[in-house]
Amino acid sequence: MRKNVRLSARLQLSVARAAVGPLAAAAVFALVAPAVALAYPGQTLLEYGRNFIIAPLGLFAIVVGVGGAMFKPDLVKGAIWTAVICAFLFAIISGAPAIMSALQNS
């Protein structure tokens, strides 16, 4: 009989913990949601990718292209194309809010 009491006490404790999690998440969401309201979903992720992935990759491609020009001239072609693609993506992501508003207004 004692085993049943312990199991039910554990069950009640786990149910209480399970109920507190969604309540805390809802409270945090209600407080933070207005601060992260952006022009479109994923804007923060795109800006993070632009600043911390695409820009360093483009700069690294330029450095590799300059360094590779001394040793392997055929490496420069790939590095230049990589830098051009990174610059294009950087420009598109930078202008994304203006593009989105133009699409919404048309």
N, C-alpha and C positions, 0 to 999 in steps of 0.2 A: 504494500500500500504506500509506503514511503517513496518508492521509485516513481509512482504516478504523480505525487505532489511535486517532486523535483522537476520532472519533465514538464508539467504544466507551468511551473514558475519560470523555467527557461523559455518556454513557448511564449509566455506573456512578455517576458523581457525582450525577446527577439521581435515580437510584434510591435512593442513600444519603440524599439530602435528603428524598425522599418517605417513607422509612422513619422518619426522625427525627421528622417532624411528628406522626404518630399516637401515637408513644411519648410525646412531650412532652405531647400533649393528654390521654392516658390518665393520666399522672402528675399533671397539674394537676387533672383531674377526681377522682382518688382522694383528693387532699388537700383539695379544696374541697367535695366532695359532702356530707360530713356537716355542714358549716357552713351550707349552704343548704337543708337538709332542712326543709321547711315543712309546714304543715297540709295544704295541697293545692297542686297545680300551678298556677302563675300567681299565687300570692299576692303575690309581690314586684311583679309587673307591675301588679296591681290597686292595691296600696298606692302605687306610683309615680304611677299615673293619678289616684288620689284626692288625693294631696298636691300634685302639680305641674300637673295639668290641670283637674280638676273644681273644686277649691277656688278657684283663681284665677279661673276662668271664672265661678263664682257671685258672687265679690266684684266682679268687673268688671261683671256684670249689675246688681248693686245700685247701683254707682256710675253706670252709664249710666242706670238708672231714675231716680235722684235728679236727675242732671243733665238728663235729658230731660224731666222733669216741668215744668221752667221754659219749655222751648221747644216741645216736641211731646208733649202728653199721651197721644196714641195710642201713642207709643214705650214708655211705662211698662208697658203691659199685656204686651208681649212680654218686657220685661226682668224683670218679676215672675215670669212663667211660667218663664223660663230659670233664675232663682234658685231657684224651688221645685223644679224638676227636678234641679238640681245638688245641692240639699240632700238630696233623696230618694236620689239615687245615692251621695252621700257617706255617708249613714246606712246604706244597704244594704252598701256595701263595708266600712265600719267594723265592722259586725256579722257579716261573712261567716264568720269562724272559728266563732262560736257557731252560726250557721245550718248550716254544714257538719257540725259535730259533732252537732247535733240530727237532721239528716237521716241521718247514719251510725248513730246509736243507735236510730232508729225501725225 
